[in-house]
Amino acid sequence: MPRKTVVISFAILTFLSVRAQAGRQEQVIDYLPNIAHNLQTQHSGVFNCWLLQFLNKSVLSPMLNNIAKRLNNQDISLLQSNHRGQHVPTFREPNMVIILWGNQQQTFDNFYTSQWIVNIPSECPTIVLFEHDETGTDQSRKIAEYFQTRLVFYFVLIAINKDAVFCFRYQPLRITSHSGLPTLDQLFFDRLQTMQFKSLVAGYVKDYYTSTYCEKLHGEDIMLFLLFAETQQLTLHLQQLRCNSNESMAQCVSRYNPIHLILNRFFMAQYDKFAVSGVAMEQFAIATPKGRLLTVWEIMLKPFQHSAWGMILGILVTYQIIHQLKPTLFSNNLLALALFGFDKRQLVLSKSIEKITACALIVLFFQLKCAYEAKLVSYITEAPRVPDAKSVEDLRERNITVHYRNFDITLVHKLNGMVKFYGKDQFEFDGITIVENRAALITEKLFADNMDGYGMQYTLLSEHVYEAIPFYVFGVKSLLVRRFHNFQQRVFEAGMQQRWRREYYNCFLWYIIRDRLKYTHHSERTYDGSSIIISYNHLKPLMLFFFVQWTLEADRQEQVIDYLSCTTHNLQTQHSGVYNCRLLHFSNKSVLSPMLNDIAKRLNNQDISLLQSDHRGQHVRVFREPNMVIILWGAQKQTFDNFYTFTHFTYFKDLSVLIELYSH
């Protein structure tokens, strides 16, 4: 009787156990499509689900088939496989994974099982269905460690033979158990926020985007990651990496332990799904030294082209030949007359051919003089240099080598045959032509143009040699990839990047002004040709040239005053009675008034009846007729159009002597 009772009791317990297990499986079958539906509503596009069976028991196959049927009814793209199926890289990444777990040791040792799990994205919701072991072994922890080592964090364990659900928190690994069927938020909460270890070491190689400016402003990339770490409640410890020029970034990082993040941006020839692309294209340009400063004699010759100088030389040679062959053709030295106003005989008394030739030379040399002086004056505002290169073709024609540093130059076909690797850690404006990030070149040029001794004068080619999108590289299946991608877009849309760059620019200006003030208060500033400002030493020959020219002009005016006084005296001795002279000023230039006053003073000393008037004075008929007229002529058009000037000329008689003083 007792034996029969035991058998009956065992049968009843087995029946109840099987019935409970079947009921639990039905609950799970109803629960999983509901979870899949909730995840599908949060996703845009095709929702991909992997349904993997790592279990040899055929008794559970109907359960898996029911799950597949339910999921297919929800228009979900479903991929099914077992422990003998091999993962193919062309499979679409899943948005959800359901795994039917088998015998623990057998599943752990299966190579194909490991490959499937390795290719599950780190943030992909993964549900593992397993038979809970009542023997007391730490089954759930071992499964969790197996998934964690393969960087799958968003997974839960659901027992199919017991009312038990297990969720996990990391660093350190902690297990939370639930009874019943939890909601989606209770299963797939933010795993990163549950990690107690939130201190990361961020390595970087110093470049334009990772340098520190003004002793307190971090570079753009460091600022981006520091702000990102703050939003994720992480702490970053910055570690500068000192890499050799002949080693890769991976080799360099391996010498430092541990490095969790790399802050530098990279340029990749091949796609990497674990890299986050930047929000803006990077532009590369060429910086080449400006043409050298011209010498003083080159400055003197530069205003005219060779053809103009050849024409001037031809005129001089032609005149000398004519003068040697026929010395009596011209009574004056026409070159001295045209250039300096020196004459031996009054031009009005000369032959017609001499007048025409002299007028032509005067007009020609006047125009050349104006153009020449205008060009020389322009050199005061900008240092004259040899013409700069404007394009890559100019560099190629001049046989200039372009140096590059940290990107694949083979992608830039227009530079084929003219490049060389630049071995220094940082580029400098030291006389070589370099291709580099345009933003970095602009900053370097700002310092070189405004700080003495910082570097040579450079010019940037306007064309972009190369454009590429930068990438930020994270570890394989890092939990930070998707978060950083979204964060970077929000930072860009908020204008933080422009704000940081404005702060850098203000910092650079402050640094330049501080440098100038230091030179102003402590030492006399010396110019070595690197500044765009021309020093006194550069201007000295030019100033001497203009001083000599002004002296000759002043001396010429004195000669004219003496000459007029002498001529008037000679005419006065030939005249009987009162000698009347009219002194007319038809020019607006007040600078010539002292000259006219000196002439009037000389004439008054000779007891000459003098009448003075300007272009605004009206002629009156009661004025005595002049025996001599001296006119200071103004601008041609202005003087010709003046009515009062015309009325004065209508009353001049043929016997009057007219002398026109024309200011060139």
Steps between C-alpha positions, in 0.01 A plus 500: 500500500770756582684419180181554300447831676849616412450415135168679489649805675795510260265474202285780635804723561637424155165582344474825693860589408445433132176693509667793679787497250255494211313790655826693545591440137162631391558812708841551338356444151238770566753730669771507231282630211376774732859605578587485130199717413601767755855508364372511143290810569814680623688414181468653153553280197528123477513330840744207493483218753732204546345179636786269604469145637809383692321195640495138383166411660247454225221516758537880508484542124119551501550790744752664269271448200213667684721800582609525134138483382396779740789722387430445131145616557643837618686565170838451663801398289593172668826305475505150653805284568622224731832413662623344175424808286789729412477880525557685173622865510239601242216426742315812611573617850214408734278740688403217734640152575319200655720205600388158617791398724601138539730298720738744659839344431402374156381845395804679640739281304324534165695717253198601290311603813785730595507655151128577508525668840811698408309657209209615716520882545579606855173693544277249321220366730576130544271248674650165601251220572652229719407212728571608854721257694382432855824330607638822645766569236554867415349448156375855432832659599699273268271580208526873580880485507498312170297777335694779672836375371349517149384858567126430501352703786130548423384146564267328749449138606146359501450154647259280304452250781461740791356842577834683495649788298856628551640844407860614539702801604870533428835605646465313723257238370176499702187292444140614551227235499132556420191286537229519242566677171655851539432793269733606221651784707576262786683264269701731275597795718813707435787266575762775485341692786510191722877468474674603821837535328463829311857622478654471151849577371484699176814503289582754231782599270557874506372675188297809410178360648653360820748773598449735794484872421559795731586252779133420564308440177496139387486416132171442323511119519594495869221746579256280309592185695513677837150636447383157382648332809325753722161420345563127548620550860846370412840627609774536238870496588698649211820325396719646226648231276848545362512286190797437275470598137555141384230333713126476456246632747422146619868434572530832680191439717625152592792661685258675734277304738213545523359730231120487473444778246691672219402865460666570164311504174608263223457476124411154375517348156267216604174503692505402867164451671655569841614850393287814527518742210545870560227749414707709256749432225865569569671720242869470416690785338858582404708764676806620316753773591426843365731641240809659649512873569630705209824693535496879476628491143240241404236727655626788286479292184178311577242776421572469126517190289802427287328643194445835675861521613605404148290781356654755739850378419417513130390864531822592679719322246306644206531854635873462561551368147302791352692748718832358386407493131337845493583710809323812365161334448378592852605811690408339838586172663155344458560223755605749766204717402249214523640349821611805699383808311852625414512708182762712330255688282135580546287229344262757348791632295610155382422326173172318449664157488671572831172613657314189383777265612535674836124491565484132410789416733353712781163321478664157471732544796223658707281193452789265571586696813143482634477125438843440651428700816158336547660155489771599747243644742307169492808326643456696824185303589617159378853368488603434137583136436564256221156379374355215711389163366125499439428136410638148502610549140711800607671279759561232239648751255735628771599141590392544865468192723182473711541335842223302671463343845203299615270394218512278194653721233435242228138617494611845380572432134573863409817488715648192331876525471545806722447377859729396784429376852547755782657324797447758776226464760362846422535710189671839508524789259871443450528539125350178365171459314250289695151356451300499821164572658388845379380610846841420649679682217284810545586510870870454433491774237327736745793470740767515229349817350469687829784379724864574428725198498212250512547369149540588137234676299275246327211510259211252477382370166130570456413158357430200722752231420300230676178464698423212735261424780668432838413206725521442874603143580360305795561149624326200347130495601548798731190624682609857423476487120129570452488746789797698369355508149174657624682731741734632233209592276327689782821686582540605137137613471533700822796695353751388761764439235475861378513626856817306576666625183407858587659454843816365336517797265460748788772310683733528201436874470570547871826310466607714202412827676688391812804425288485843337465677835799308633712621211370854539590530870822302521690525176520674169322298242717375218369387169662212318279504196236272649260787573281662241601846637789668318768631733697824470797308364286385210362848435827690538612475133150590385485800734838617377376472143193714568706749705738551210205542266340757732830688530530518123141626479562772762822600327312517172249744649784724619648493151163597349462794743849627419441448129172697500657786692788518254274475193272775632796727563626450143157580356465804727827649375368476143182691596454873563248612756310305760546128456177310575506133597204281568546198735212253463440189715278248317580206728316371810816361659572706811843339524612715205389826663839561672670475162264761352553727800877479453462596133279799594751614763787488247301695241396769750866555585560586133250794499258313276125578502359164605140377480421166667186291452381139529249285309213660692604858417306680224675711234403868499550714192659785692797274579817615330614290212789278607845502352560156645279224636602218733242222548506214747299237312273252677333174403446511124127427478413710803696798370364478146141496622540805727319807364718758675812336364362543150415871552856572609639349180271703272666826609860393448668674205754348270782698655438353843750237614319196639681257730306197621617316806356148472531271797560138393 
